């Protein structure tokens, strides 16, 4: 049986999520250079280069990075919303509590280990 999350632990996890969000958002903004994701993608796709195959690979990596960052920010935002609604720490699939050790390692976790394993 998983112990309920204490108010102190919830506060700590919320601070961790907010810090991760701020860091990731800052890195993303630096990477996008103030552009939207679509504008940045257009800029990257229009860049000239003599080594077309190499540029193709670089563009793919760049676009994958912006997509990965967007997904990570969405997961953090979803966790912060669950916190605000009082649903944080409950598996979004089965409704059972998520182990506090899992949340401390991965505060944006939305599912318990069992449900996450089934999805993978």
N, C-alpha and C positions, 0 to 999 in steps of 0.2 A: 504494500500500500504506500503510495506516495504522500509525503507530508505536504500540507498546504503551504503555499508561499507566504512568508511573513511580510508584513508591511515594509520592513527594512530591506529585505531582499528584493521586493518589487521596486522599491525606490532605486536601489543599486542597478537593477536590470534596466529600468527606464533611463537612468543616466548613461548607462553603457550604450543603449540603443540610440539615444540622442547624440552622443559623442561620435558613434560610428556613422550616423547619418550626416552629421556636419562634416566629418572628414571625407567621406565618400562624395558628398555633394561638391565640396571644394575641389577635390581631385577631378571630378567630372567636368565642372565648370572650367577648370584650367585646361583640360584636354579639349573641350569643345571650343575654347577661346571665345566664349560669350555668345556662341551661335546656338541655335536650336539643333536637335539631333539631325533633322532633315537638312538644314543648311550646312551643317558640318559634313554630312554624307555627300552632299553635292560638291562641296569644296574639295573633298578628298578624291572624289571620282573624276574631277576635272583637272587635277594636278598633272602636269606634264612630266615626262621622264623618258630617258633614253632606253632604260631597261624595263620594257613593258611587263614581262613576266614577274620581275622582282616587285614592281610597283603594284601589280595585281595582288600579290601575296601581302604586301604591306597594307593595302586598302582593306583586304579581308580581315586582317588582324585588328586594324583600327576600328572597323565597323563592329566586329565581334566584341571589342572592349566596351564600346558605347552601349551595346545591347546588354552585356553582362552587368555593367554599372546600373543601367535602368532597372533590371530585374532585382538586383540587390537593394536598391533604394525602395522599390515597391514592397519587397519583403519586410524591410525595416518599418516602412510606413504602416503596413498591415499590422505588424506587431504593436506599434504605438497606438493604433486604433483599437486593437483588442484590449490593451491596457486601459485606455480611456473608457471603454464600455464595461470594464470589469470582467472580461472574458479571457484575459491573458493567462497563459499557463494551462489552458484546457485544449486538448486536441481538437482541431477543426474537423477531423473525420469521425472520431468515435465519442468525443466529449469527455473522455477520461483525462485526469490530470497528467501533465507532462512532467517528468522527473526534474527536480530543481537542478540536478547536476547537468542534465542536457541543456536546460535553459541558460545555465551559467557559461557553458561552452559555446552555445549557439542561441543567443537571446531572441533571435527572430524566428526560431523554430515554431512551426505551426502545428506539427503533428507529433504524437508520441513515437517512440522507437518502433513499436510494432506496426503502426499504420504507415510510417515512413518506409519501413522495410517492404511492406506489401506493395507500395507504389513503385519501388525501385525494382 
